[in-house]
Amino acid sequence: MLPAHVLFSVDYMIWKLRKMRMSSMKRRRRYWVHPITSCRMTRGVYSTLYQELRKHPVKFAEYLRVSVASFDDLSQRLRRRIRRKDTKFHRSVTPEERLMVTLRFLASGESFSSLHFQFRLGESTISYIVKDTCRAIWNLLREEFLPHPTCQQWISIADKFYEVTQFPNCIGAVDGKHVRLLKPPRSGSSFFNYKKYFYVILMAIVDANYKFVAVDIGAFGQTNDSLVFKNSNMGKRLYSGNFGIPEPRPLPGTTNPALPFVLVGDEAFQMCGNLLKPYASCGLDYRKRVFNYRLTRARRMVECAFGILTAKWRIFTRPIQLKTNTVDDVIKACVVLHNYVLTKEPLPTEPLSLNPPGDNIETGPRSTVAVSRMRDQFAEYFISSAGSVHWQDEHI
């Protein structure tokens, strides 16, 4: 009789071989092409609904969040980048169908599993299509619809801001939006913030037409907005005076002194020569209350832009179930599509509401004496005959 240790080794080998055989049997595919996906050309959403939607432009826009003309223009721009070749084994997914899948994902926030049953494409195929198309949208549209403004464009932005919000020398409103996502694996608490969720931060500068002027995407959710802005590329260039901002000019209706062009932000940001924030809430006199109201009214443009972005691209209304790199690609695509749609399909012009969003302005970081003096000059202008507006006393 064989020794016990030899018998144990033999039994272990037999068990191991059986386990490997069972694993290989489990991995064996039941279908080369699943019956559900094999009907894509006849029963998928693209085959059955796309042409019908084109006959009803309103329904088309409700489904994909872009008009028929904008969809055709996008597909033409992206065609060479996202087209794939047919093979002997299967027909490739057309550029129009790839774009439709991606826009539907961004517009609804549905899972890949849900889109799999609608479009009759494999989940892994949909995942690849969404990631590849989002990258193509960003790379091909960024230079045209999200360029860094020139000196003359900064001046045009400031003129539009003054026309809409009556805040002079304002070249944009800055704020951060927290984009919720599921906890990335092995990320610890990097993306975990005070709201008890996992986020990445979209930091943005917005003009008076609700368009994004500059963005920084992907910062950890545990970081506050001020630090994210200071560490971003646009923040570093702003605080170092290398943002391409025009030279100071006098405020409307005055001849001197010349004041710099500025961004407006909330109390979380640190002031500098080109960024203003409200006065602290304690000990406000009439002049400071007027300034806070006028600044808050201008800063609402970035809040409205984030609201429009979320209302159109519903992917932002729920946690995004993707890898962090892909999440960044999705946010970039939505940002540039936001500017693209506002350019092709401008919003109806409506007067900005005069009601301020609130007076809960808290103390922020300290600022230098020179910057505080500059803010005081803006505040003095808003209560002067040249800079005051007739309704401001009703809302302070």
C-alpha positions, 0 to 999 in steps of 0.5 A: 500500500502506498504511503499516506502522503503519496495517496494525498498527493494523488487525490489532490492532483485528481481533484485539481484536474476535475476542477480545471475541467469544470472551469473550462466547461463553465467558460465555454460559450453557449452562443457565438452571438446571443439570440438577443443581439443577433436581432440588432439589425431588425429589432434594435432601437436604431433599426426600429426607432431612429428613422421614425424619430427623425420624422418628429423633431421634438421627440428626437430632441427629447430622446437624444437632447440634440436636434436632428440638424445638430445630430447630423452635423455631429455624425458628420464631424465624428464619422472618420474618427469613430467609423469601423470596418466590416469583417467577414464575421459581422457588420460593424456598428455604424457611426450614426448608431455609435453616436446615438448610443452615446448620446442616449447614455449621456441624456438618460444616465441608463446603465449599459445593461439597460442599453444592451436590451434596447440597442441589442448590443453587447454590454462590453461593446456599448462600454467601448463605444461610449468611451471611444465616442466621448473621447472623439467628441472632446478631441474634435470639438474642444478647439472650436467650442472650448478654446482659451479666449484671446484678449479681444474675446475676454473683452467681449465676455466682459461686455456681455456680462455687463449687459446681462448682469450689470457687473463691469469688468467681469470676465466670468463666474467660477465655481465647482460642481461635484459629480457623483460616482460609485466608489472606485476600487482601492481609492480609500477616501480620496473621492469621499467628501463631506456630503458622505458620497464619492465625487469628482469635481468639475471646476469651471469658468462660465460666461454670460451666455452660460457657456464654459470658458475653461474647465478642470476635471477630475480632482478628488471629491475630498478637496475643497473648491478653493484648493482645487481651483488654485491647483488647477492649470487655470488657477495657477495661470490666474494667480501668476498673472499669466491668464491672458487677461486684458489690461485694466480699464475704467468702469463704465461711466467713469474716467478713473481709476482703471480697475482690472478685469475679474472673475467672481466666485463665492466665499470659498475662493481666495481673492487675488488681483483678478478674482473677487468674492463677497464680503464676510457676512458679519458687520455689513454696511449698506455699501457691502450689502449692495456689493454682495448682491451685485456680485452674487447676481453675476455669480449666478451665471455659473450656477445656471450653467451647471443647472442647464448641464444637469437638466440636459445630460441626466447622467449627472443626476445619479452616481456614474458607474464607470472607471474614474478615467472614463468618468473624466471622458464622459464629463469632458464630452458633456461639457463640450456638447453643452457649448456645442448645443448652446452655439447651435441652438441658443436658449431663449433670451430671458431677463435674469431674475432680480431675486438674489439666491440668499444672504448666507455669505460666510467668512472666507480666506484672508486677502491682501490689502491691495486686493481688498482696496480694489474690492472696495472700489467696486463697492463704491462704484455700485452705490455711485450714480454711475454704477447703481441700478434702481432695483438694488435697494429692494434686494439687499 
